Amino acid sequence: MMIRPKMVLLALIAVTVLISGCSSGPPASTGNVPSPDGTNQQTDAGNEPVLQKARLIEGWYAKGEDGGYFSALQQGYYKELGVDLTIQPDGPQISGMQLVASGKADFGISYADDILRAREEGIPVVGLLASFQHTPQVLIYHEDGNLNGFEDLEGRTVFMQPGVLYWEYIKSKYNLKNVNEMAYTGQLVNFIQTKGSLNQGYITNEPYALSQQGVKVKYLKIADSGYANYCDVLFTTEDYLKRHPDIVKAVVQATQKGWIHYLENYKSVNPFIQTYNKDMTVEAMNYEAEQQKEFILNEETKANGIGYMTMERWNAVQDQLLEIKGLKEKQDVSKAFTTEFLKKP
């Protein structure tokens, strides 16, 4: 199982955000007709609707964790709102943040903490929709590991990718001083062979992979540590948002509709996702879909719609990052996200 490395934020790419020539913005048109959401949709000379092209780059390989986007693509929800959206899988050698910042992609998927750090580096990205209200990341341990909480990590071996922000937060909050930190290479063999150890992972992935090898595990949910991070946040740049609010609105609301469809119909959508990622089985994606429901739907999203975000949570993420020195200075988080385009139930 390969890990999803956090994206490296390079200040030097910030200047490329201003370059709009690479953006896959809308083509020229000769008129407008009403689109299904009541906005204007571009038309060609024959008064036929012209779909506005946009590109979304995932945060990793195609998977069930992005099921709402693929569901909306499969069901034609983006096209219904006038957008011809292309979904491009990410990977270990690709930085979605850089591609969106440079205009080579219009939308990306990341985390709230990464967006705040990008903005501090001068990359003006904006969160639009949080697919996951809480991160599905976990610390996995062997079934007989005898752990009651994060405070019991003291003295344990933990396989972790260096620089993971939630791990820095957990060490600080629970005053962990004597943890044997080992680099997680993406392979689970070291964890399997080291009794009493823990390994970073996603509730949607690693437990399933281990079960296929006959390894029984339990886990601590990172969300239960108090880390306030939003996960799988759809984002774009301030520049793209200013130039194409109609496309942004369409992509956001079609994605919301896609998630509603996926949660109830994932078994018919996952074979479609597999066409983007032949290495992942439909059975594994079905497992993902079941495990991630609790992180997508809660009382807030039932009242305000999938993707809902609050100023309180974004401020909480910032405060936690400042505490662990993940950010240097406090910023205006109201510029880091917007709920303007979200459609309420």
Buried (B, 14 or more C-beta within 10 A) or exposed (E): EEBBBBBEBBEEBBEBBEEEEEBBBBEEBEEBEEBBBEBEBBBEEEEEBBBBBBBBBBBBBBBBBBBBBBBBBBBEBBBBBBBBBBBBBBBEEBBBBBBBBBBBBBBBBBBBBBBBBBBBBBBBBBBBBBBBBBBBBBBBBBEEBEBEEBEBBEEBBBBBBEEBBBBBBBBEBBEBEEBEBBEBEEEBEBBBEBEEBBBBBBBBBBBBBBEEEEBEBBBBBBBEBBBBBBBBBBBBBBBBBEBBEBBBBBBBBBBBBBBBBBBEBBEEBBEBBBEBBEEBBBEBBBBBBEBBEBBBBEEBBEEBBBBBBBEEBBBBBBEBBBEBEBBEEEBEBEEBBBBEBBBEE
